[in-house]
Amino acid sequence: MLIVNDDHLCRAGVKSLDEPCPYCSKALAEYPLIMSDESEQTVYHAACALQIATEILVDCFTFFSPPAPYTRLFTLTASASPLNREGGGYALNGS
């Protein structure tokens, strides 16, 4: 959730902008801020939230496409369904 004013900040459970960001440990200090959607309602600087999201994307990419000499644990593929000449691939009961 994007936090842009004191009312949003209060609803997020943050008492003041002097509280530290859990990612960089600097005071929240100014808007805009981002609240995570985890069970703990954590508020971050917008730049810190972007850095966390980038780290997650890099971790996912590395997991699905590991660097050499490591091999993939599995490969995601789409299954091809045989086409029915009369009804295409979506025909029911051969009709």
DSSP file (Angstrom, degrees, kcal/mol; ACC not computed):
  #  RESIDUE AA STRUCTURE BP1 BP2  ACC     N-H-->O    O-->H-N    N-H-->O    O-->H-N    TCO  KAPPA ALPHA  PHI   PSI    X-CA   Y-CA   Z-CA
    1    1 A M              0   0    0      0, 0.0    34,-2.7     0, 0.0     2,-0.4   0.000 360.0 360.0 360.0 137.3    0.0    0.0    0.0
    2    2 A L  E     -A   34   0A   0     32,-0.2     2,-0.6    30,-0.0    32,-0.2  -0.688 360.0-157.2 -82.9 129.9    1.3    3.4   -0.9
    3    3 A I  E     +A   33   0A   0     30,-3.1    30,-2.3    -2,-0.4     3,-0.1  -0.941  26.4 155.9-111.4 119.1    1.5    5.8    2.1
    4    4 A V        +     0   0    0     -2,-0.6     2,-0.3    28,-0.2    27,-0.1   0.418  58.6  27.6-124.9  -0.9    1.5    9.5    1.3
    5    5 A N  S  > S-     0   0    0      1,-0.1     4,-2.1    26,-0.0     5,-0.1  -0.947  84.4 -93.6-153.6 175.1    0.2   11.3    4.4
    6    6 A D  H  > S+     0   0    0     -2,-0.3     4,-2.4     1,-0.2     5,-0.2   0.825 119.0  57.6 -63.5 -33.6    0.0   11.1    8.2
    7    7 A D  H  > S+     0   0    0      2,-0.2     4,-2.1     1,-0.2    -1,-0.2   0.930 108.8  45.2 -64.0 -45.4   -3.5    9.5    8.1
    8    8 A H  H  > S+     0   0    0      1,-0.2     4,-1.5     2,-0.2    -2,-0.2   0.904 112.2  53.0 -61.9 -41.2   -2.1    6.6    6.0
    9    9 A L  H  <>S+     0   0    0     -4,-2.1     5,-2.0     1,-0.2     4,-0.3   0.904 108.8  48.7 -62.3 -42.7    0.9    6.3    8.3
   10   10 A C  H ><5S+     0   0    0     -4,-2.4     3,-1.4     1,-0.2    -1,-0.2   0.905 109.8  51.7 -63.9 -42.5   -1.3    6.1   11.4
   11   11 A R  H 3<5S+     0   0    0     -4,-2.1    -1,-0.2     1,-0.3    -2,-0.2   0.775 104.5  58.2 -65.4 -25.9   -3.5    3.4    9.8
   12   12 A A  T 3<5S-     0   0    0     -4,-1.5    -1,-0.3    -5,-0.2    -2,-0.2   0.522 120.1-110.9 -81.4  -5.4   -0.3    1.4    9.0
   13   13 A G  T < 5S+     0   0    0     -3,-1.4     2,-0.5     1,-0.3    -3,-0.2   0.606  73.7 134.9  88.7  12.0    0.5    1.4   12.7
   14   14 A V      < -     0   0    0     -5,-2.0    -1,-0.3     1,-0.1    -2,-0.2  -0.839  40.3-161.4 -97.2 127.4    3.5    3.7   12.5
   15   15 A K        -     0   0    0     -2,-0.5     2,-0.3     1,-0.2    -1,-0.1   0.836  67.2  -6.6 -80.0 -32.4    3.5    6.4   15.2
   16   16 A S    >   -     0   0    0     -7,-0.1     3,-1.3    -6,-0.0    -1,-0.2  -0.982  64.5-107.8-156.2 166.0    5.9    8.8   13.7
   17   17 A L  T 3  S+     0   0    0     -2,-0.3    12,-3.0     1,-0.2    11,-0.3   0.481 108.1  77.0 -75.1  -1.7    8.3    9.3   10.8
   18   18 A D  T 3   +     0   0    0     10,-0.2    -1,-0.2     9,-0.2     9,-0.0   0.615  69.3 106.1 -82.1 -13.0   11.2    8.9   13.3
   19   19 A E  S <  S-     0   0    0     -3,-1.3     9,-2.4     8,-0.1    10,-0.2  -0.377  78.5-108.9 -65.6 145.7   10.7    5.1   13.3
   20   20 A P  B     -C   27   0B   0      0, 0.0     7,-0.3     0, 0.0    -1,-0.1  -0.455  22.6-113.7 -79.4 148.9   13.5    3.2   11.5
   21   21 A C     >  -     0   0    0      5,-3.0     4,-2.2    -2,-0.1    23,-0.1  -0.642  22.3-136.8 -72.6 132.1   13.0    1.5    8.2
   22   22 A P  T  4 S+     0   0    0      0, 0.0    -1,-0.1     0, 0.0    22,-0.1   0.690  99.7  48.2 -68.0 -15.9   13.4   -2.3    8.8
   23   23 A Y  T  4 S+     0   0    0      3,-0.1    21,-0.1     1,-0.0    -2,-0.0   0.916 129.9  13.2 -88.9 -49.3   15.5   -2.6    5.6
   24   24 A C  T  4 S-     0   0    0      2,-0.2     3,-0.1    21,-0.0    -1,-0.0   0.538  89.5-131.7-107.8  -9.0   18.0    0.2    5.9
   25   25 A S     <  +     0   0    0     -4,-2.2     2,-0.2     1,-0.3     3,-0.1   0.531  64.0 128.1  68.6   8.4   17.6    1.2    9.5
   26   26 A K  S    S-     0   0    0      1,-0.1    -5,-3.0    -6,-0.1    -1,-0.3  -0.612  72.3 -87.6 -88.2 155.9   17.3    4.9    8.6
   27   27 A A  B     -C   20   0B   0     -7,-0.3     3,-0.2    -2,-0.2    -9,-0.2  -0.304  31.0-124.8 -59.9 144.6   14.4    7.0    9.9
   28   28 A L        +     0   0    0     -9,-2.4     2,-3.2   -11,-0.3   -10,-0.2   0.894  51.4 162.2 -60.1 -39.9   11.3    6.9    7.6
   29   29 A A        +     0   0    0    -12,-3.0     2,-0.3   -10,-0.2    -1,-0.2  -0.150  49.1  20.5  61.1 -51.1   11.6   10.7    7.5
   30   30 A E  S    S-     0   0    0     -2,-3.2     0, 0.0    -3,-0.2     0, 0.0  -0.970  82.1 -67.7-150.2 162.3    9.5   11.6    4.4
   31   31 A Y  S    S+     0   0    0     -2,-0.3   -27,-0.1   -27,-0.1     2,-0.1  -0.531  82.8  64.7 -87.2 158.3    6.8   10.3    2.1
   32   32 A P        +     0   0    0      0, 0.0    14,-1.1     0, 0.0     2,-0.3   0.507  64.3 166.8 -83.5 152.9    6.1    8.3   -0.1
   33   33 A L  E     -AB   3  45A   0    -30,-2.3   -30,-3.1    12,-0.2     2,-0.4  -0.841  25.7-137.2-124.2 163.5    6.4    5.1    1.9
   34   34 A I  E     -AB   2  44A   0     10,-2.8    10,-3.2    -2,-0.3     2,-0.5  -0.985   6.4-152.9-125.8 133.0    5.3    1.5    1.1
   35   35 A M  E     - B   0  43A   0    -34,-2.7     8,-0.2    -2,-0.4     6,-0.1  -0.909  22.0-128.4-103.9 131.8    3.5   -0.9    3.4
   36   36 A S        -     0   0    0      6,-3.0     6,-0.0    -2,-0.5    13,-0.0  -0.288   7.9-132.2 -72.6 162.2    4.1   -4.6    2.8
   37   37 A D        +     0   0    0      4,-0.1     4,-0.1    -2,-0.0    -1,-0.1   0.085  68.0 117.8-102.9  22.5    1.1   -7.0    2.5
   38   38 A E  S    S-     0   0    0      2,-0.4     4,-0.0     4,-0.1     0, 0.0  -0.231  86.4 -96.1 -77.6 174.8    2.7   -9.6    4.8
   39   39 A S  S    S+     0   0    0      2,-0.1     2,-0.6     1,-0.0    -1,-0.1   0.876 118.0  62.9 -63.5 -35.9    1.0  -10.6    8.1
   40   40 A E  S    S-     0   0    0      1,-0.0     2,-1.5     2,-0.0    -2,-0.4  -0.810  93.1-132.3 -85.5 123.8    3.3   -8.1    9.8
   41   41 A Q        -     0   0    0     -2,-0.6     2,-0.4    -4,-0.1    -4,-0.1  -0.617  35.8-179.5 -80.6  93.6    2.4   -4.6    8.5
   42   42 A T        -     0   0    0     -2,-1.5    -6,-3.0    -4,-0.0     2,-0.5  -0.791  16.6-149.3-100.6 136.2    5.9   -3.4    7.8
   43   43 A V  E     +B   35   0A   0     -2,-0.4     2,-0.3    -8,-0.2    -8,-0.2  -0.901  19.7 177.5-109.2 131.8    6.5    0.1    6.4
   44   44 A Y  E     -B   34   0A   0    -10,-3.2   -10,-2.8    -2,-0.5     2,-0.1  -0.843  37.5 -96.6-125.2 159.8    9.5    0.8    4.1
   45   45 A H  E  >  -B   33   0A   0     -2,-0.3     4,-2.3   -12,-0.2   -12,-0.2  -0.453  43.3-114.8 -62.6 152.6   11.0    3.7    2.1
   46   46 A A  H  > S+     0   0    0    -14,-1.1     4,-2.0     1,-0.2     5,-0.2   0.903 117.8  51.1 -60.3 -40.7    9.8    3.4   -1.5
   47   47 A A  H  > S+     0   0    0      1,-0.2     4,-1.9     2,-0.2    -1,-0.2   0.872 109.5  50.1 -65.5 -36.8   13.4    2.9   -2.6
   48   48 A C  H  > S+     0   0    0      2,-0.2     4,-2.4     1,-0.2    -1,-0.2   0.902 108.8  51.7 -67.7 -40.8   13.9    0.1    0.0
   49   49 A A  H  X S+     0   0    0     -4,-2.3     4,-2.3     1,-0.2    -2,-0.2   0.893 110.0  49.7 -63.0 -39.1   10.7   -1.6   -1.2
   50   50 A L  H  X S+     0   0    0     -4,-2.0     4,-2.3     2,-0.2    -1,-0.2   0.890 109.7  51.2 -65.3 -38.8   12.0   -1.5   -4.8
   51   51 A Q  H  X S+     0   0    0     -4,-1.9     4,-2.3     2,-0.2    -2,-0.2   0.909 110.2  49.0 -64.8 -42.0   15.3   -3.0   -3.7
   52   52 A I  H  X S+     0   0    0     -4,-2.4     4,-2.1     2,-0.2    -2,-0.2   0.928 111.7  49.1 -62.4 -45.5   13.5   -5.8   -1.9
   53   53 A A  H  X S+     0   0    0     -4,-2.3     4,-2.2     1,-0.2    -2,-0.2   0.893 110.7  51.0 -61.8 -39.9   11.4   -6.5   -4.9
   54   54 A T  H  X S+     0   0    0     -4,-2.3     4,-2.5     1,-0.2    -1,-0.2   0.906 108.7  51.1 -63.9 -42.3   14.4   -6.5   -7.2
   55   55 A E  H  X S+     0   0    0     -4,-2.3     4,-2.4     1,-0.2    -1,-0.2   0.892 109.6  50.4 -62.3 -39.7   16.2   -9.0   -4.9
   56   56 A I  H  X S+     0   0    0     -4,-2.1     4,-2.4     2,-0.2    -2,-0.2   0.924 110.9  48.6 -64.7 -43.7   13.2  -11.3   -5.0
   57   57 A L  H  X S+     0   0    0     -4,-2.2     4,-2.5     2,-0.2    -2,-0.2   0.904 111.9  49.0 -62.8 -41.4   13.1  -11.2   -8.8
   58   58 A V  H  X S+     0   0    0     -4,-2.5     4,-2.7     2,-0.2    -1,-0.2   0.914 111.1  50.3 -64.4 -42.5   16.8  -11.9   -9.0
   59   59 A D  H  X S+     0   0    0     -4,-2.4     4,-2.1     2,-0.2    -2,-0.2   0.908 111.7  47.9 -62.2 -41.7   16.5  -14.8   -6.6
   60   60 A C  H  X S+     0   0    0     -4,-2.4     4,-2.4     2,-0.2     5,-0.2   0.920 112.5  48.5 -65.2 -43.5   13.6  -16.3   -8.6
   61   61 A F  H  X S+     0   0    0     -4,-2.5     4,-2.4     1,-0.2    -2,-0.2   0.926 112.3  48.6 -62.5 -44.1   15.5  -15.9  -11.9
   62   62 A T  H  < S+     0   0    0     -4,-2.7    -1,-0.2     1,-0.2    -2,-0.2   0.867 111.0  51.5 -64.9 -35.8   18.6  -17.5  -10.4
   63   63 A F  H  < S+     0   0    0     -4,-2.1    10,-0.4    -5,-0.2    -1,-0.2   0.930 117.7  36.8 -66.0 -45.1   16.5  -20.4   -9.0
   64   64 A F  H  < S+     0   0    0     -4,-2.4    -2,-0.2     1,-0.3    -1,-0.2   0.722 131.8  29.1 -82.4 -21.2   14.8  -21.1  -12.4
   65   65 A S  S  < S-     0   0    0     -4,-2.4    -1,-0.3    -5,-0.2    -2,-0.1  -0.601  82.6-168.8-135.9  73.6   18.0  -20.4  -14.5
   66   66 A P        -     0   0    0      0, 0.0     6,-0.1     0, 0.0    -3,-0.1  -0.272  25.8-108.0 -67.3 150.2   21.0  -21.2  -12.4
   67   67 A P    >   -     0   0    0      0, 0.0     3,-1.7     0, 0.0    -5,-0.0  -0.315  56.9 -52.6 -72.1 160.0   24.5  -20.2  -13.6
   68   68 A A  T 3  S+     0   0    0      1,-0.3     3,-0.1    -2,-0.0     0, 0.0  -0.391 119.6  32.4 -63.0 146.5   27.0  -22.7  -14.9
   69   69 A P  T 3  S+     0   0    0      0, 0.0    -1,-0.3     0, 0.0     2,-0.1  -0.936 106.0  83.9 -91.8  10.9   28.1  -25.3  -13.8
   70   70 A Y    <   -     0   0    0     -3,-1.7     2,-0.3     1,-0.0     3,-0.0  -0.465  66.8-144.7 -78.5 147.8   24.8  -25.9  -12.1
   71   71 A T        -     0   0    0     -2,-0.1     2,-0.1    -3,-0.1    -6,-0.0  -0.724  28.4 -89.6-107.8 161.1   21.9  -27.5  -14.0
   72   72 A R        -     0   0    0     -2,-0.3     3,-0.1     1,-0.1    -8,-0.1  -0.407  22.6-144.7 -66.9 141.9   18.2  -26.8  -13.7
   73   73 A L  S    S-     0   0    0    -10,-0.4     2,-0.3     1,-0.3    -1,-0.1   0.832  81.6 -11.2 -74.1 -32.8   16.3  -28.9  -11.1
   74   74 A F        -     0   0    0    -10,-0.1     2,-0.4     2,-0.0    -1,-0.3  -0.971  63.9-129.6-158.9 164.2   13.3  -28.9  -13.4
   75   75 A T        -     0   0    0     -2,-0.3     2,-0.5    -3,-0.1   -11,-0.0  -0.988  18.3-135.1-125.1 130.7   12.0  -27.3  -16.6
   76   76 A L        +     0   0    0     -2,-0.4     2,-0.3     2,-0.0    -2,-0.0  -0.726  33.3 171.0 -84.3 126.5    8.6  -25.8  -16.9
   77   77 A T        -     0   0    0     -2,-0.5     2,-0.4     0, 0.0    -2,-0.0  -0.961  32.5-124.2-134.3 153.4    6.8  -26.8  -20.1
   78   78 A A        -     0   0    0     -2,-0.3     2,-0.4     1,-0.0    -2,-0.0  -0.817  30.3-125.4 -93.9 134.4    3.3  -26.4  -21.5
   79   79 A S        -     0   0    0     -2,-0.4     2,-0.5     1,-0.0    -1,-0.0  -0.639  19.1-134.4 -82.0 136.3    1.7  -29.6  -22.5
   80   80 A A        -     0   0    0     -2,-0.4    -1,-0.0     3,-0.0     3,-0.0  -0.775  15.1-147.0 -90.9 126.3    0.4  -29.7  -26.1
   81   81 A S        -     0   0    0     -2,-0.5     2,-0.1     1,-0.1     8,-0.0  -0.745  24.6-108.4 -92.2 140.7   -3.1  -31.0  -26.5
   82   82 A P        -     0   0    0      0, 0.0     2,-0.3     0, 0.0    -1,-0.1  -0.421  35.8-119.2 -66.9 140.3   -3.9  -33.0  -29.7
   83   83 A L        -     0   0    0     -2,-0.1     2,-0.5     7,-0.1     6,-0.2  -0.608  13.8-137.9 -82.6 138.5   -6.2  -31.1  -32.0
   84   84 A N  B  >  -D   88   0C   0      4,-1.6     4,-2.1    -2,-0.3     6,-0.1  -0.849  13.8-139.5 -91.6 127.3   -9.6  -32.5  -32.9
   85   85 A R  T  4 S+     0   0    0     -2,-0.5    -1,-0.1     1,-0.2     4,-0.1   0.839  97.7  38.3 -59.3 -35.4  -10.1  -32.0  -36.7
   86   86 A E  T  4 S+     0   0    0      2,-0.1    -1,-0.2     1,-0.1     9,-0.1   0.877 132.3  20.0 -85.8 -39.0  -13.8  -31.1  -36.3
   87   87 A G  T >4 S-     0   0    0      1,-0.4     3,-0.8     4,-0.0    -2,-0.2   0.293  96.1-127.6-118.5  11.9  -13.8  -29.1  -33.1
   88   88 A G  B ><  -D   84   0C   0     -4,-2.1    -4,-1.6     1,-0.2     3,-0.7  -0.364  62.0 -41.1  72.9-158.7  -10.3  -27.9  -32.6
   89   89 A G  T 3  S+     0   0    0     -6,-0.2    -1,-0.2     1,-0.2    -4,-0.1   0.493 135.4  59.2 -83.0  -3.2   -8.5  -28.5  -29.3
   90   90 A Y  T <  S+     0   0    0     -3,-0.8    -1,-0.2    -6,-0.1    -2,-0.1   0.200  70.5 131.2-112.9  15.7  -11.6  -27.7  -27.2
   91   91 A A    <   -     0   0    0     -3,-0.7     2,-0.4    -7,-0.1     3,-0.3  -0.419  48.5-138.7 -72.1 144.4  -14.1  -30.2  -28.5
   92   92 A L  S >  S-     0   0    0      1,-0.2     3,-2.2    -2,-0.1    -2,-0.1  -0.882  77.5  -8.2-104.8 135.0  -16.1  -32.2  -25.9
   93   93 A N  T 3  S-     0   0    0     -2,-0.4    -1,-0.2     1,-0.3    -2,-0.0   0.797 123.5 -65.1  51.8  34.8  -16.7  -35.9  -26.4
   94   94 A G  T 3         0   0    0     -3,-0.3    -1,-0.3     1,-0.1    -8,-0.1   0.631 360.0 360.0  69.8  13.3  -15.3  -35.8  -30.0
   95   95 A S    <         0   0    0     -3,-2.2    -2,-0.1    -8,-0.1    -1,-0.1   0.447 360.0 360.0-100.1 360.0  -18.1  -33.5  -31.2
